[in-house]
């Protein structure tokens, strides 16, 4: 059986969430390397991005939204403009996705990063600091899990149309 793009993306989101969860709950306690928190963050970001993409491709499959470019900014703007209100997605979820994206960007641009106690610290050029802790990651994992569950509910609405063999 061939899966639709939105189903593949939902599965990828789920896989990235499981990787992030495993890294945080199993690997981190053994290794205790705070750089691992960054890897957890990156997997959370990918899970959110795939999940958002899943909803967009679902909408696109039914021709409810126009084509969009395959980059974060294009998808995020389309998501905010065409999907959030339609499905009653909370503004907190939208802010959360943006916050995770901002942290990833801040990390890539950061001239200085270091580990301190149970946190990973990212410094910007003007020495603003963003800390990532185990507690942050647990909270982010829970929010991401909720968002993926919401995605699954949204895309399962009419997805059975794609499961039936075409005659």
C-alpha positions as CSV (number, residue, x, y, z in Angstrom):
1,X,0.0,0.0,0.0
2,X,1.3,3.4,-0.9
3,X,1.1,6.1,1.8
4,X,0.2,9.6,1.0
5,X,2.8,12.3,1.8
6,X,0.8,13.6,4.8
7,X,0.7,10.1,6.3
8,X,4.5,9.7,5.7
9,X,5.2,13.0,7.4
10,X,3.0,12.1,10.4
11,X,4.9,8.9,10.8
12,X,8.3,10.8,10.5
13,X,7.1,13.2,13.2
14,X,6.2,10.3,15.5
15,X,9.6,8.7,14.8
16,X,11.5,12.0,15.6
17,X,9.4,12.4,18.8
18,X,10.3,8.8,19.9
19,X,14.0,9.5,19.2
20,X,13.9,12.7,21.3
21,X,12.1,10.9,24.1
22,X,14.5,8.0,24.1
23,X,17.5,10.4,24.1
24,X,16.1,12.3,27.1
25,X,14.8,9.4,29.2
26,X,17.4,6.7,28.4
27,X,20.6,8.1,26.9
28,X,20.9,11.3,28.8
29,X,20.8,9.8,32.3
30,X,23.5,7.4,31.3
31,X,25.8,9.8,29.5
32,X,25.0,13.0,31.3
33,X,26.3,15.2,28.5
34,X,24.4,18.4,28.2
35,X,25.1,18.6,24.5
36,X,22.6,15.8,24.2
37,X,19.9,18.3,25.1
38,X,20.6,20.1,21.9
39,X,20.1,16.9,19.9
40,X,16.8,16.4,21.7
41,X,15.8,19.9,20.8
42,X,16.7,19.3,17.1
43,X,14.5,16.1,17.1
44,X,11.7,18.0,18.7
45,X,12.0,20.7,16.0
46,X,11.9,18.1,13.2
47,X,8.9,16.4,14.8
48,X,7.0,19.7,14.9
49,X,8.0,20.5,11.3
50,X,7.0,17.1,10.0
51,X,3.7,17.3,11.9
52,X,3.0,20.8,10.5
53,X,3.9,19.6,7.0
54,X,1.6,16.6,7.4
55,X,-1.4,18.9,8.0
56,X,-0.4,21.1,5.1
57,X,0.0,18.1,2.7
58,X,-3.3,16.8,3.9
59,X,-5.0,20.1,3.1
60,X,-3.1,20.1,-0.2
61,X,-4.3,16.6,-1.1
62,X,-7.9,17.9,-0.9
63,X,-6.9,21.1,-2.8
64,X,-8.0,23.2,0.1
65,X,-4.8,25.3,0.1
66,X,-2.5,26.6,-2.7
67,X,0.9,25.0,-3.3
68,X,3.7,26.0,-0.9
69,X,7.5,25.9,-1.0
70,X,9.2,23.1,0.9
71,X,10.9,25.3,3.5
72,X,10.1,26.1,7.1
73,X,9.1,29.8,6.5
74,X,6.8,29.0,3.6
75,X,5.1,26.1,5.5
76,X,4.9,28.0,8.8
77,X,3.2,31.1,7.0
78,X,0.8,28.8,5.1
79,X,0.0,26.9,8.4
80,X,-0.7,30.2,10.3
81,X,-2.7,31.7,7.4
82,X,-4.8,28.7,6.3
83,X,-4.8,26.0,8.9
84,X,-4.6,27.3,12.5
85,X,-8.0,29.0,12.6
86,X,-9.8,26.3,10.5
87,X,-8.8,23.5,13.0
88,X,-8.9,25.6,16.2
89,X,-5.2,25.1,16.7
90,X,-4.2,27.2,19.7
91,X,-2.0,30.3,19.5
92,X,0.2,28.7,22.1
93,X,1.0,25.8,19.7
94,X,1.9,28.4,17.0
95,X,4.1,30.3,19.5
96,X,5.7,27.1,20.6
97,X,6.7,26.0,17.1
98,X,8.2,29.5,16.5
99,X,10.0,29.4,19.9
100,X,11.6,26.0,19.0
101,X,12.6,27.3,15.6
102,X,14.1,30.5,17.2
103,X,16.2,28.4,19.6
104,X,17.5,26.2,16.7
105,X,18.4,29.4,14.7
106,X,20.0,31.0,17.8
107,X,22.1,27.8,18.3
108,X,23.3,27.9,14.6
109,X,24.3,31.6,14.9
110,X,25.8,31.3,18.4
111,X,29.4,32.2,18.8
112,X,29.6,30.7,22.3
113,X,27.9,27.7,23.8
114,X,28.7,25.8,27.0
115,X,27.3,23.3,29.5
116,X,26.6,24.3,33.1
117,X,25.3,21.9,35.7
118,X,22.1,20.3,34.1
119,X,21.7,22.9,31.4
120,X,23.1,23.8,28.0
121,X,23.7,27.6,27.5
122,X,23.5,29.3,24.1
123,X,24.9,32.9,23.9
124,X,24.1,35.3,21.1
125,X,26.5,38.0,19.7
126,X,25.2,40.5,22.2
127,X,25.5,38.0,25.1
128,X,21.8,37.3,25.5
129,X,21.7,33.8,26.9
130,X,19.2,31.0,26.3
131,X,19.4,28.0,28.6
132,X,18.1,24.5,27.7
133,X,17.4,22.3,30.7
134,X,16.1,18.7,31.2
135,X,12.9,20.2,32.6
136,X,12.5,22.4,29.4
137,X,13.0,19.3,27.3
138,X,10.4,17.3,29.2
139,X,7.9,20.2,28.8
140,X,8.8,20.5,25.1
141,X,8.3,16.8,24.6
142,X,4.9,16.9,26.1
143,X,3.8,19.8,24.0
144,X,5.2,18.2,20.9
145,X,3.4,14.9,21.7
146,X,0.1,16.8,22.1
147,X,0.7,18.6,18.8
148,X,1.4,15.3,17.0
149,X,-1.8,13.8,18.5
150,X,-3.8,16.8,17.2
151,X,-2.2,16.3,13.8
152,X,-3.2,12.6,13.8
153,X,-6.8,13.6,14.6
154,X,-6.9,16.2,11.9
155,X,-5.5,14.0,9.1
156,X,-7.5,11.0,10.0
157,X,-10.8,12.8,9.3
158,X,-11.0,11.9,5.6
159,X,-7.8,9.9,5.3
160,X,-9.7,6.7,4.7
161,X,-10.4,8.0,1.2
162,X,-6.7,7.3,0.4
163,X,-6.7,3.9,2.0
164,X,-9.3,2.4,-0.4
165,X,-8.1,0.7,-3.5
166,X,-8.9,2.8,-6.6
167,X,-11.1,0.9,-9.1
